[in-house]
Amino acid sequence: MNADVQNGTGTTLVRAAQAGDRQAQEALVAAWLPLVYNVAGRALDGHADVDDVAQETMIRALDGLDGLREPESFRSWLVAITMNQVRRRHTVGLQQPTVGGLDETWELADPRADFTDLTILRLGLSGQRREVAEATRWLDPDDRELLALWWLEAGGELTRAELAEALDLTPQHAAVRVQRMKKQLEAGRVVVRALGAYPRCPELADATAGFDGTPNSVWRKRIARHIRGCATCDRLGRDLFPAEGLLAGLALVPIPLGSPALLHFQHTAATVATATPTAAGTHGGWAGTAARKAVLASGTAAVVAVTALALVWSHPAESPREAAPEPTTPSAAPDTPTAVATPAAPVTLAATPTETPTGTPTPTPSPTATRPSAPPPPSPERQLVDLVNAERAKAGCAPLRIDPRLHAAAQKHADDMVARGFFDHVNPDGVRTDARFTAAGYRWSQWGENLDRGPTAPAAVFTRWMDGGIHQSNMLDCGFKDVGIGLATGPGGAYWTQDLGASLS
């Protein structure tokens, strides 16, 4: 995304798109589809219709470009369209008749698409950032749309004026609603802590008898009431950092590579681009829906590339142990991931007599240095850990220890990505990073994961992760104590998994 788009205006790009510049139109799709996806995803809580809302929003925005009189207001205009589409989906869902006890139109959300889980996994959230994300489940339903916009405001993607405009509220009314929502969110954070405490407060366990684990306002109020009256639980909320500070600068949730919207756009590109002539017309005219979708497809191809890059740097999970030293073939996976490096053999001196013919006096033996062969260079995994620890030292953090359990988990995930042809923090069976930590026997209190695909040199991977975002934040988080690296080679090059953790034991 160029600086003009990053600073929130994109005026030059919008004007070019209004003038009919096909490349500018494609660039608008690539630049703004992730924002639309995040607004819709959080407002609809990961509902199956999120992809449809994102697609319809972009089509409506491209159709209406001619009517946008102030190009500098494109972002707020686009967010307003998104919220209108979200409300339309809600209205359709409420009005649809129920047949046989099932609503065939307003289908239930896929649990694997839960947007809170996607946020945690795809942004690699841990600690209090993760608690904030989990606390959003405890908000009242009428605050979810507000949350979708406030989250982006806290992350620096929207302004308060744009938030108010998208909700069709005055700035004063918006401020009141935001404050009310934040109080619920803070209460939800303490509820998340209390329910996740180990061991759990015995009185809270009694108070939550019959709770099925589904967050709702009734149980939030009941649990919060217990917390206020319990000396043990009340202390849990005393070290909470302001949510705005935790979300500041947080990246948008990358669009999943398997998203139906992305797959649809890619299919459209393959079937329409060659069969439909380039959109013709003046001042942003369009040659019909097929041409619009071709532009969306082209723009989305750029989104896919950006998403892959973000995923390369975005998620925390587990950390492997040190691999045995090996030749410096960068793309080779470690042969013995559980072995530990051994120190180089010391140089020794031995007195070796010089052989002489029979009858010839034997000279006095002289000591001769026997030099061992040069030790093999550190493995790629070890090199990467050393690079990270050197940077952590500059930040005042203790070095990461290579943990065998995390190494095993990371290596297994890298091998799995190559074997089954995917690139994600969640495997095709739906197993998440934290579950892989636990399965490896690592009792974690905090976890993170970075992935990369392509580069074979550890220094190149490290440079890509030092992106000023969540990947760098993971590596320079002083709360992490252990690390593990997995490395495997596949069709896409080297597959790297960096798992970071802090153990309970």
DOTORTOR-475031 format. One record per residue (C-alpha): residue number from 1; residue in one letter; x, y, z; chain. Coordinates in steps of 0.05 Angstrom, whole numbers, plus 5000, padded with zeros to 4 digits. Layout:
BEGIN
   num   residu     xx     yy     zz   chaine
   NUM        A      X      Y      Z        A
...
END
This chain:
BEGIN
   num   residu     xx     yy     zz   chaine
     1        M   5000   5000   5000        A
     2        N   5030   5067   4980        A
     3        A   5038   5126   5027        A
     4        D   4978   5162   4997        A
     5        V   4933   5103   5014        A
     6        Q   4966   5090   5081        A
     7        N   4953   5160   5107        A
     8        G   4879   5149   5095        A
     9        T   4865   5193   5035        A
    10        G   4886   5157   4971        A
    11        T   4860   5218   4934        A
    12        T   4905   5210   4873        A
    13        L   4887   5137   4866        A
    14        V   4812   5150   4874        A
    15        R   4813   5205   4821        A
    16        A   4850   5160   4773        A
    17        A   4798   5105   4785        A
    18        Q   4742   5155   4773        A
    19        A   4774   5174   4707        A
    20        G   4770   5102   4684        A
    21        D   4841   5080   4698        A
    22        R   4835   5004   4702        A
    23        Q   4899   4995   4742        A
    24        A   4876   5047   4792        A
    25        Q   4810   5011   4801        A
    26        E   4847   4945   4812        A
    27        A   4893   4980   4862        A
    28        L   4832   5006   4901        A
    29        V   4807   4935   4908        A
    30        A   4875   4909   4931        A
    31        A   4885   4967   4980        A
    32        W   4817   4969   5013        A
    33        L   4787   4899   5010        A
    34        P   4826   4879   5074        A
    35        L   4795   4938   5112        A
    36        V   4725   4919   5087        A
    37        Y   4737   4847   5106        A
    38        N   4757   4866   5177        A
    39        V   4697   4912   5188        A
    40        A   4648   4859   5162        A
    41        G   4683   4802   5197        A
    42        R   4682   4833   5266        A
    43        A   4612   4863   5258        A
    44        L   4583   4796   5236        A
    45        D   4628   4756   5284        A
    46        G   4656   4712   5229        A
    47        H   4589   4694   5200        A
    48        A   4589   4655   5135        A
    49        D   4563   4717   5098        A
    50        V   4625   4758   5112        A
    51        D   4655   4742   5044        A
    52        D   4590   4761   5009        A
    53        V   4587   4827   5046        A
    54        A   4659   4843   5028        A
    55        Q   4648   4827   4955        A
    56        E   4582   4866   4950        A
    57        T   4613   4926   4985        A
    58        M   4670   4931   4935        A
    59        I   4623   4923   4875        A
    60        R   4577   4978   4902        A
    61        A   4637   5023   4915        A
    62        L   4664   5014   4845        A
    63        D   4595   5025   4816        A
    64        G   4586   5089   4855        A
    65        L   4654   5121   4844        A
    66        D   4625   5171   4795        A
    67        G   4580   5199   4848        A
    68        L   4636   5210   4900        A
    69        R   4646   5285   4899        A
    70        E   4702   5287   4950        A
    71        P   4755   5234   4934        A
    72        E   4791   5249   5000        A
    73        S   4730   5220   5036        A
    74        F   4735   5153   5000        A
    75        R   4753   5114   5063        A
    76        S   4695   5139   5106        A
    77        W   4648   5130   5046        A
    78        L   4672   5058   5037        A
    79        V   4664   5042   5111        A
    80        A   4593   5071   5110        A
    81        I   4576   5025   5051        A
    82        T   4604   4966   5089        A
    83        M   4561   4981   5150        A
    84        N   4500   4988   5106        A
    85        Q   4514   4920   5076        A
    86        V   4523   4890   5146        A
    87        R   4456   4919   5169        A
    88        R   4423   4894   5106        A
    89        R   4448   4824   5121        A
    90        H   4421   4828   5192        A
    91        T   4354   4852   5166        A
    92        V   4349   4796   5115        A
    93        G   4367   4745   5169        A
    94        L   4313   4771   5216        A
    95        Q   4259   4772   5162        A
    96        Q   4272   4703   5133        A
    97        P   4220   4651   5152        A
    98        T   4244   4590   5190        A
    99        V   4231   4524   5154        A
   100        G   4231   4460   5194        A
   101        G   4266   4494   5252        A
   102        L   4325   4516   5209        A
   103        D   4337   4584   5177        A
   104        E   4360   4565   5107        A
   105        T   4383   4635   5088        A
   106        W   4414   4663   5151        A
   107        E   4458   4602   5163        A
   108        L   4497   4591   5226        A
   109        A   4569   4614   5228        A
   110        D   4622   4563   5217        A
   111        P   4658   4554   5285        A
   112        R   4724   4551   5248        A
   113        A   4709   4621   5219        A
   114        D   4700   4654   5287        A
   115        F   4731   4722   5276        A
   116        T   4759   4726   5347        A
   117        D   4797   4662   5335        A
   118        L   4820   4688   5267        A
   119        T   4844   4752   5300        A
   120        I   4884   4715   5353        A
   121        L   4914   4665   5305        A
   122        R   4928   4709   5244        A
   123        L   4956   4767   5285        A
   124        G   4992   4721   5334        A
   125        L   4961   4754   5395        A
   126        S   4983   4734   5464        A
   127        G   4981   4762   5534        A
   128        Q   4934   4821   5545        A
   129        R   4923   4831   5470        A
   130        R   4894   4761   5466        A
   131        E   4851   4775   5527        A
   132        V   4822   4837   5493        A
   133        A   4804   4796   5432        A
   134        E   4771   4742   5474        A
   135        A   4733   4794   5514        A
   136        T   4698   4819   5452        A
   137        R   4656   4756   5454        A
   138        W   4624   4782   5518        A
   139        L   4596   4846   5488        A
   140        D   4522   4856   5478        A
   141        P   4500   4842   5406        A
   142        D   4481   4914   5392        A
   143        D   4552   4935   5407        A
   144        R   4585   4889   5356        A
   145        E   4580   4938   5298        A
   146        L   4609   4993   5342        A
   147        L   4665   4946   5363        A
   148        A   4683   4932   5290        A
   149        L   4695   5006   5279        A
   150        W   4725   5023   5346        A
   151        W   4776   4967   5340        A
   152        L   4800   4998   5275        A
   153        E   4800   5067   5307        A
   154        A   4844   5041   5364        A
   155        G   4889   5008   5312        A
   156        G   4898   5073   5274        A
   157        E   4857   5052   5212        A
   158        L   4798   5099   5224        A
   159        T   4785   5166   5257        A
   160        R   4731   5181   5307        A
   161        A   4695   5225   5256        A
   162        E   4694   5166   5207        A
   163        L   4668   5120   5261        A
   164        A   4611   5168   5277        A
   165        E   4594   5178   5204        A
   166        A   4592   5103   5189        A
   167        L   4543   5093   5247        A
   168        D   4503   5156   5227        A
   169        L   4514   5186   5296        A
   170        T   4536   5254   5320        A
   171        P   4608   5254   5348        A
   172        Q   4579   5266   5418        A
   173        H   4531   5207   5413        A
   174        A   4587   5164   5385        A
   175        A   4632   5182   5444        A
   176        V   4578   5161   5494        A
   177        R   4567   5095   5460        A
   178        V   4642   5081   5455        A
   179        Q   4650   5093   5530        A
   180        R   4593   5046   5546        A
   181        M   4622   4992   5501        A
   182        K   4691   5000   5531        A
   183        K   4663   4988   5601        A
   184        Q   4632   4924   5577        A
   185        L   4698   4905   5543        A
   186        E   4738   4917   5608        A
   187        A   4688   4875   5646        A
   188        G   4696   4820   5594        A
   189        R   4772   4822   5601        A
   190        V   4767   4807   5675        A
   191        V   4715   4752   5662        A
   192        V   4764   4721   5612        A
   193        R   4819   4722   5665        A
   194        A   4775   4693   5719        A
   195        L   4750   4636   5676        A
   196        G   4820   4621   5651        A
   197        A   4854   4624   5720        A
   198        Y   4887   4560   5742        A
   199        P   4866   4536   5791        A
   200        R   4798   4569   5784        A
   201        C   4767   4603   5845        A
   202        P   4724   4550   5880        A
   203        E   4668   4600   5892        A
   204        L   4669   4620   5818        A
   205        A   4666   4547   5799        A
   206        D   4602   4540   5840        A
   207        A   4574   4605   5812        A
   208        T   4584   4581   5740        A
   209        A   4553   4512   5750        A
   210        G   4510   4501   5688        A
   211        F   4548   4550   5645        A
   212        D   4559   4518   5576        A
   213        G   4618   4563   5558        A
   214        T   4580   4607   5508        A
   215        P   4592   4681   5525        A
   216        N   4529   4723   5534        A
   217        S   4508   4785   5573        A
   218        V   4471   4746   5627        A
   219        W   4532   4705   5647        A
   220        R   4578   4766   5639        A
   221        K   4538   4804   5691        A
   222        R   4533   4743   5737        A
   223        I   4607   4729   5734        A
   224        A   4626   4802   5740        A
   225        R   4582   4807   5802        A
   226        H   4620   4749   5834        A
   227        I   4687   4781   5815        A
   228        R   4668   4847   5849        A
   229        G   4651   4811   5914        A
   230        C   4711   4763   5913        A
   231        A   4777   4787   5941        A
   232        T   4815   4734   5901        A
   233        C   4781   4747   5833        A
   234        D   4778   4823   5841        A
   235        R   4854   4827   5840        A
   236        L   4855   4797   5770        A
   237        G   4837   4863   5737        A
   238        R   4886   4909   5772        A
   239        D   4943   4906   5720        A
   240        L   4902   4915   5657        A
   241        F   4932   4961   5605        A
   242        P   4884   5006   5567        A
   243        A   4855   4969   5508        A
   244        E   4870   5027   5461        A
   245        G   4944   5021   5476        A
   246        L   4944   4946   5465        A
   247        L   4910   4954   5397        A
   248        A   4950   5014   5373        A
   249        G   4987   4997   5309        A
   250        L   4958   4927   5306        A
   251        A   4954   4902   5234        A
   252        L   4889   4883   5199        A
   253        V   4870   4810   5201        A
   254        P   4896   4781   5135        A
   255        I   4842   4752   5090        A
   256        P   4848   4676   5093        A
   257        L   4877   4646   5030        A
   258        G   4818   4598   5028        A
   259        S   4766   4654   5034        A
   260        P   4707   4643   4988        A
   261        A   4711   4715   4966        A
   262        L   4784   4707   4944        A
   263        L   4769   4641   4910        A
   264        H   4710   4672   4875        A
   265        F   4751   4730   4850        A
   266        Q   4807   4684   4826        A
   267        H   4757   4641   4789        A
   268        T   4726   4703   4758        A
   269        A   4794   4726   4735        A
   270        A   4807   4660   4700        A
   271        T   4739   4656   4665        A
   272        V   4723   4729   4652        A
   273        A   4789   4764   4638        A
   274        T   4798   4728   4571        A
   275        A   4725   4727   4551        A
   276        T   4707   4799   4567        A
   277        P   4737   4860   4533        A
   278        T   4770   4911   4576        A
   279        A   4720   4957   4609        A
   280        A   4707   5015   4563        A
   281        G   4676   5083   4572        A
   282        T   4694   5152   4597        A
   283        H   4702   5179   4667        A
   284        G   4702   5112   4702        A
   285        G   4649   5079   4659        A
   286        W   4640   5004   4665        A
   287        A   4626   4951   4612        A
   288        G   4578   4912   4656        A
   289        T   4582   4867   4716        A
   290        A   4631   4819   4684        A
   291        A   4682   4874   4675        A
   292        R   4672   4897   4747        A
   293        K   4686   4827   4771        A
   294        A   4747   4822   4727        A
   295        V   4774   4885   4760        A
   296        L   4757   4855   4828        A
   297        A   4793   4791   4809        A
   298        S   4855   4828   4787        A
   299        G   4855   4871   4850        A
   300        T   4844   4811   4893        A
   301        A   4905   4776   4863        A
   302        A   4946   4832   4895        A
   303        V   4908   4822   4960        A
   304        V   4928   4748   4959        A
   305        A   5001   4766   4951        A
   306        V   4997   4816   5009        A
   307        T   4960   4765   5052        A
   308        A   5013   4713   5041        A
   309        L   5066   4763   5060        A
   310        A   5028   4782   5122        A
   311        L   5020   4709   5141        A
   312        V   5093   4699   5130        A
   313        W   5103   4746   5187        A
   314        S   5040   4743   5227        A
   315        H   5027   4686   5274        A
   316        P   5057   4659   5339        A
   317        A   5050   4587   5362        A
   318        E   5104   4540   5388        A
   319        S   5179   4537   5393        A
   320        P   5226   4479   5372        A
   321        R   5290   4455   5403        A
   322        E   5359   4462   5375        A
   323        A   5375   4420   5314        A
   324        A   5441   4386   5303        A
   325        P   5494   4424   5263        A
   326        E   5491   4409   5190        A
   327        P   5521   4431   5124        A
   328        T   5501   4501   5102        A
   329        T   5454   4478   5047        A
   330        P   5402   4531   5062        A
   331        S   5342   4494   5037        A
   332        A   5356   4428   5072        A
   333        A   5312   4409   5130        A
   334        P   5347   4387   5193        A
   335        D   5361   4312   5192        A
   336        T   5360   4303   5267        A
   337        P   5314   4356   5297        A
   338        T   5320   4329   5367        A
   339        A   5396   4326   5371        A
   340        V   5436   4379   5406        A
   341        A   5499   4413   5380        A
   342        T   5563   4386   5409        A
   343        P   5624   4430   5423        A
   344        A   5683   4428   5376        A
   345        A   5738   4379   5395        A
   346        P   5795   4414   5431        A
   347        V   5864   4421   5398        A
   348        T   5911   4369   5428        A
   349        L   5988   4362   5426        A
   350        A   6020   4294   5418        A
   351        A   6092   4273   5418        A
   352        T   6103   4235   5353        A
   353        P   6172   4200   5342        A
   354        T   6202   4208   5273        A
   355        E   6216   4141   5239        A
   356        T   6289   4129   5218        A
   357        P   6327   4073   5183        A
   358        T   6356   4016   5225        A
   359        G   6421   4033   5257        A
   360        T   6410   4107   5251        A
   361        P   6407   4144   5316        A
   362        T   6336   4165   5333        A
   363        P   6328   4240   5341        A
   364        T   6295   4267   5402        A
   365        P   6219   4266   5392        A
   366        S   6189   4335   5381        A
   367        P   6118   4354   5399        A
   368        T   6072   4362   5338        A
   369        A   6005   4397   5339        A
   370        T   5948   4353   5314        A
   371        R   5895   4399   5289        A
   372        P   5824   4371   5283        A
   373        S   5782   4387   5223        A
   374        A   5743   4451   5226        A
   375        P   5676   4443   5263        A
   376        P   5614   4446   5220        A
   377        P   5579   4514   5217        A
   378        P   5516   4524   5260        A
   379        S   5452   4496   5231        A
   380        P   5404   4545   5197        A
   381        E   5358   4539   5257        A
   382        R   5413   4556   5305        A
   383        Q   5435   4615   5262        A
   384        L   5364   4643   5263        A
   385        V   5359   4637   5339        A
   386        D   5427   4671   5346        A
   387        L   5403   4729   5302        A
   388        V   5340   4737   5344        A
   389        N   5378   4734   5410        A
   390        A   5427   4787   5387        A
   391        E   5369   4834   5372        A
   392        R   5335   4816   5438        A
   393        A   5399   4836   5475        A
   394        K   5394   4905   5443        A
   395        A   5322   4910   5469        A
   396        G   5342   4889   5539        A
   397        C   5310   4820   5535        A
   398        A   5340   4754   5559        A
   399        P   5361   4705   5504        A
   400        L   5312   4652   5482        A
   401        R   5326   4581   5502        A
   402        I   5316   4526   5450        A
   403        D   5263   4480   5479        A
   404        P   5259   4408   5453        A
   405        R   5183   4406   5458        A
   406        L   5173   4470   5419        A
   407        H   5224   4447   5368        A
   408        A   5187   4382   5357        A
   409        A   5121   4420   5349        A
   410        A   5150   4471   5301        A
   411        Q   5186   4419   5259        A
   412        K   5123   4377   5255        A
   413        H   5083   4437   5231        A
   414        A   5135   4455   5178        A
   415        D   5136   4383   5153        A
   416        D   5060   4382   5153        A
   417        M   5054   4445   5111        A
   418        V   5101   4415   5059        A
   419        A   5067   4347   5060        A
   420        R   4996   4373   5054        A
   421        G   5009   4435   5013        A
   422        F   4982   4490   5058        A
   423        F   5012   4552   5090        A
   424        D   4975   4573   5153        A
   425        H   4977   4572   5228        A
   426        V   4916   4525   5228        A
   427        N   4925   4458   5194        A
   428        P   4872   4427   5148        A
   429        D   4844   4389   5207        A
   430        G   4830   4453   5244        A
   431        V   4885   4443   5296        A
   432        R   4911   4510   5321        A
   433        T   4978   4532   5346        A
   434        D   4961   4531   5420        A
   435        A   4935   4459   5412        A
   436        R   5001   4439   5379        A
   437        F   5039   4468   5438        A
   438        T   4997   4429   5487        A
   439        A   5002   4364   5447        A
   440        A   5078   4371   5449        A
   441        G   5076   4372   5525        A
   442        Y   5091   4447   5531        A
   443        R   5048   4478   5587        A
   444        W   5046   4549   5562        A
   445        S   5025   4614   5595        A
   446        Q   5040   4654   5532        A
   447        W   5053   4634   5460        A
   448        G   5069   4663   5392        A
   449        E   5086   4639   5323        A
   450        N   5118   4667   5259        A
   451        L   5116   4633   5192        A
   452        D   5154   4644   5128        A
   453        R   5158   4611   5060        A
   454        G   5209   4620   5006        A
   455        P   5276   4646   5033        A
   456        T   5328   4594   5049        A
   457        A   5378   4638   5085        A
   458        P   5365   4649   5160        A
   459        A   5388   4722   5153        A
   460        A   5336   4734   5099        A
   461        V   5280   4705   5141        A
   462        F   5301   4746   5201        A
   463        T   5302   4810   5160        A
   464        R   5232   4796   5134        A
   465        W   5206   4784   5204        A
   466        M   5238   4849   5229        A
   467        D   5181   4886   5195        A
   468        G   5162   4932   5251        A
   469        G   5097   4893   5261        A
   470        I   5072   4832   5299        A
   471        H   5130   4787   5276        A
   472        Q   5182   4834   5304        A
   473        S   5139   4845   5366        A
   474        N   5138   4769   5377        A
   475        M   5213   4762   5372        A
   476        L   5227   4822   5417        A
   477        D   5174   4805   5470        A
   478        C   5213   4797   5535        A
   479        G   5157   4754   5562        A
   480        F   5177   4697   5516        A
   481        K   5231   4651   5545        A
   482        D   5233   4591   5498        A
   483        V   5238   4582   5424        A
   484        G   5237   4527   5371        A
   485        I   5249   4529   5297        A
   486        G   5221   4482   5244        A
   487        L   5249   4480   5174        A
   488        A   5226   4439   5115        A
   489        T   5233   4444   5039        A
   490        G   5175   4442   4991        A
   491        P   5153   4467   4923        A
   492        G   5149   4538   4949        A
   493        G   5219   4537   4977        A
   494        A   5238   4534   5050        A
   495        Y   5181   4531   5100        A
   496        W   5199   4563   5167        A
   497        T   5161   4557   5233        A
   498        Q   5185   4597   5293        A
   499        D   5149   4580   5358        A
   500        L   5156   4624   5419        A
   501        G   5131   4609   5488        A
   502        A   5133   4620   5563        A
   503        S   5123   4558   5604        A
   504        L   5080   4551   5667        A
   505        S   5131   4504   5697        A
END
